[in-house]
Amino acid sequence: MSLKKKAWINTGLIWSTLAIVIIVPIVAALQSPLLSWRDPVYIVAGLAGIIAMVLLFVQPILAGGYLRGLSRLLSRRVHRVIGGILVMMIIIHVIGLWITSPPDVIDALLFASPTPFSAWGVIAMWALFASALTVLLRRRLRINSHKWRFIHTGFAVVIVSSSIVHALLIIGTMEVISKRILCGFIIAITAKVIVDWWRLPKR
């Protein structure tokens, strides 16, 4: 087999795996029997949260430039766009839950909710917003590459870890096995990107 053919096969496998990991949790959640008695607003809010989890898997892949067929520059540009979409999904998620049950959202934001998963979701949300804000203000604050890597990695660790705990503690529309697999993939790829990033100064 030629090297070119092997490269095409590897590219196909990478993109196919990405598509499966993205699609399966969403489709599985849409098949949940728990949706049958939920309001449309609640369903949209829940779906936005699931999409946000899926995007947490995509983001480190783009940041690391691991997708064949995309240059590192293009990967980083897409990474920024996906970051904006991720923020939008969280906003939709919170607004939808607010419309459905304002007291629950208030309790969560005040860390007074009796459900443990709420606090982890709020931590992940504020870390995501803070990360997005530093992206917008990076040039104005004149953050150099080394400091930026440290700050952005720190936010990523908080966002990923808190989001995973939040998702795993919830017994809801996400199918359990696909959810656990997705969380495992998110942890693995995030860890790989962090290790690769911190090796860069040594090269």
C-alpha positions as semicolon CSV with decimal commas, in nm:
position;residue;x (nm);y (nm);z (nm)
1;M;0,000;0,000;0,000
2;S;0,137;0,340;-0,097
3;L;0,205;0,610;0,160
4;K;-0,050;0,836;-0,006
5;K;-0,321;0,572;0,023
6;K;-0,235;0,509;0,389
7;A;-0,258;0,881;0,455
8;W;-0,605;0,893;0,299
9;I;-0,716;0,593;0,508
10;N;-0,582;0,750;0,828
11;T;-0,756;1,077;0,745
12;G;-1,082;0,895;0,683
13;L;-1,053;0,708;1,013
14;I;-0,985;1,026;1,207
15;W;-1,279;1,215;1,057
16;S;-1,509;0,912;1,089
17;T;-1,422;0,869;1,456
18;L;-1,482;1,239;1,514
19;A;-1,823;1,220;1,345
20;I;-1,927;0,913;1,544
21;V;-1,825;1,062;1,878
22;I;-2,016;1,380;1,793
23;I;-2,333;1,227;1,649
24;V;-2,396;0,924;1,873
25;P;-2,449;1,109;2,206
26;I;-2,684;1,360;2,042
27;V;-2,890;1,096;1,860
28;A;-2,903;0,878;2,172
29;A;-3,026;1,173;2,379
30;L;-3,297;1,254;2,126
31;Q;-3,426;0,898;2,162
32;S;-3,463;0,931;2,539
33;P;-3,811;0,847;2,672
34;L;-3,767;1,127;2,927
35;L;-3,828;1,380;2,650
36;S;-4,188;1,269;2,602
37;W;-4,321;1,479;2,890
38;R;-4,080;1,771;2,874
39;D;-4,162;2,121;2,747
40;P;-4,000;2,227;2,416
41;V;-3,798;2,497;2,594
42;Y;-3,654;2,242;2,836
43;I;-3,568;2,008;2,548
44;V;-3,387;2,287;2,362
45;A;-3,200;2,381;2,679
46;G;-3,095;2,022;2,738
47;L;-2,991;1,975;2,376
48;A;-2,779;2,291;2,394
49;G;-2,600;2,146;2,696
50;I;-2,535;1,819;2,512
51;I;-2,400;2,005;2,208
52;A;-2,174;2,201;2,441
53;M;-2,033;1,873;2,577
54;V;-1,969;1,751;2,224
55;L;-1,792;2,075;2,137
56;L;-1,566;2,025;2,440
57;F;-1,439;1,718;2,257
58;V;-1,387;1,906;1,931
59;Q;-1,207;2,206;2,082
60;P;-0,885;2,035;2,201
61;I;-0,861;1,845;1,872
62;L;-0,863;2,175;1,685
63;A;-0,630;2,342;1,934
64;G;-0,379;2,061;1,890
65;G;-0,407;2,064;1,510
66;Y;-0,480;1,692;1,502
67;L;-0,736;1,694;1,221
68;R;-0,578;1,587;0,894
69;G;-0,669;1,811;0,605
70;L;-0,677;2,124;0,820
71;S;-0,370;2,340;0,854
72;R;-0,269;2,446;1,204
73;L;-0,368;2,805;1,126
74;L;-0,710;2,703;0,998
75;S;-0,758;2,471;1,297
76;R;-0,697;2,759;1,534
77;R;-0,940;2,983;1,347
78;V;-1,209;2,715;1,361
79;H;-1,121;2,666;1,729
80;R;-1,208;3,032;1,794
81;V;-1,537;3,004;1,604
82;I;-1,634;2,687;1,789
83;G;-1,544;2,863;2,113
84;G;-1,801;3,132;2,030
85;I;-2,062;2,868;1,949
86;L;-1,982;2,692;2,276
87;V;-2,052;3,012;2,469
88;M;-2,381;3,053;2,281
89;M;-2,484;2,696;2,366
90;I;-2,424;2,756;2,735
91;I;-2,623;3,080;2,724
92;I;-2,912;2,900;2,552
93;H;-2,882;2,619;2,808
94;V;-2,906;2,855;3,104
95;I;-3,179;3,077;2,956
96;G;-3,388;2,770;2,871
97;L;-3,356;2,637;3,224
98;W;-3,437;2,984;3,359
99;I;-3,759;2,998;3,156
100;T;-3,851;2,651;3,276
101;S;-3,767;2,702;3,643
102;P;-3,620;3,036;3,757
103;P;-3,584;2,933;4,127
104;D;-3,365;2,636;4,034
105;V;-3,134;2,855;3,823
106;I;-3,110;3,117;4,099
107;D;-3,021;2,849;4,354
108;A;-2,759;2,711;4,117
109;L;-2,601;3,051;4,054
110;L;-2,591;3,116;4,430
111;F;-2,447;2,768;4,493
112;A;-2,750;2,696;4,709
113;S;-2,896;2,417;4,497
114;P;-2,955;2,080;4,669
115;T;-2,841;1,901;4,353
116;P;-2,458;1,864;4,345
117;F;-2,437;1,874;3,965
118;S;-2,566;2,232;3,956
119;A;-2,260;2,378;4,127
120;W;-2,023;2,204;3,886
121;G;-2,222;2,337;3,592
122;V;-2,201;2,693;3,724
123;I;-1,825;2,661;3,781
124;A;-1,780;2,538;3,423
125;M;-1,997;2,820;3,291
126;W;-1,806;3,101;3,463
127;A;-1,472;2,947;3,367
128;L;-1,588;2,934;3,005
129;F;-1,702;3,297;3,011
130;A;-1,372;3,403;3,171
131;S;-1,179;3,211;2,907
132;A;-1,378;3,375;2,626
133;L;-1,318;3,716;2,781
134;T;-0,940;3,662;2,793
135;V;-0,951;3,564;2,424
136;L;-1,121;3,894;2,339
137;L;-0,884;4,097;2,555
138;R;-0,560;3,914;2,482
139;R;-0,412;4,176;2,252
140;R;-0,524;4,466;2,468
141;L;-0,373;4,302;2,777
142;R;-0,056;4,214;2,580
143;I;-0,045;3,855;2,700
144;N;0,259;3,677;2,557
145;S;0,249;3,321;2,426
146;H;0,389;3,157;2,741
147;K;0,145;3,332;2,975
148;W;-0,138;3,272;2,730
149;R;-0,068;2,898;2,722
150;F;-0,069;2,889;3,101
151;I;-0,393;3,090;3,135
152;H;-0,581;2,916;2,856
153;T;-0,473;2,572;2,976
154;G;-0,584;2,657;3,329
155;F;-0,929;2,759;3,212
156;A;-0,952;2,450;2,991
157;V;-0,878;2,219;3,283
158;V;-1,146;2,383;3,498
159;I;-1,402;2,388;3,215
160;V;-1,345;2,027;3,113
161;S;-1,325;1,877;3,462
162;S;-1,627;2,069;3,594
163;S;-1,835;1,996;3,283
164;I;-1,760;1,624;3,302
165;V;-1,854;1,602;3,670
166;H;-2,168;1,805;3,592
167;A;-2,267;1,572;3,309
168;L;-2,190;1,246;3,491
169;L;-2,388;1,345;3,800
170;I;-2,699;1,424;3,597
171;I;-2,945;1,142;3,539
172;G;-3,131;1,282;3,242
173;T;-3,174;1,264;2,868
174;M;-2,813;1,175;2,784
175;E;-2,773;0,800;2,736
176;V;-2,540;0,672;3,008
177;I;-2,290;0,464;2,807
178;S;-2,245;0,717;2,524
179;K;-2,211;0,993;2,784
180;R;-1,935;0,809;2,968
181;I;-1,754;0,730;2,645
182;L;-1,777;1,094;2,535
183;C;-1,640;1,210;2,871
184;G;-1,356;0,960;2,841
185;F;-1,267;1,092;2,496
186;I;-1,278;1,451;2,624
187;I;-1,041;1,371;2,911
188;A;-0,801;1,181;2,686
189;I;-0,774;1,440;2,409
190;T;-0,754;1,731;2,653
191;A;-0,472;1,561;2,842
192;K;-0,286;1,495;2,516
193;V;-0,312;1,858;2,406
194;I;-0,190;1,985;2,743
195;V;0,109;1,750;2,739
196;D;0,195;1,849;2,381
197;W;0,161;2,219;2,460
198;W;0,392;2,204;2,758
199;R;0,652;2,016;2,558
200;L;0,674;2,294;2,300
201;P;0,914;2,524;2,491
202;K;1,157;2,235;2,530
203;R;1,179;2,171;2,156
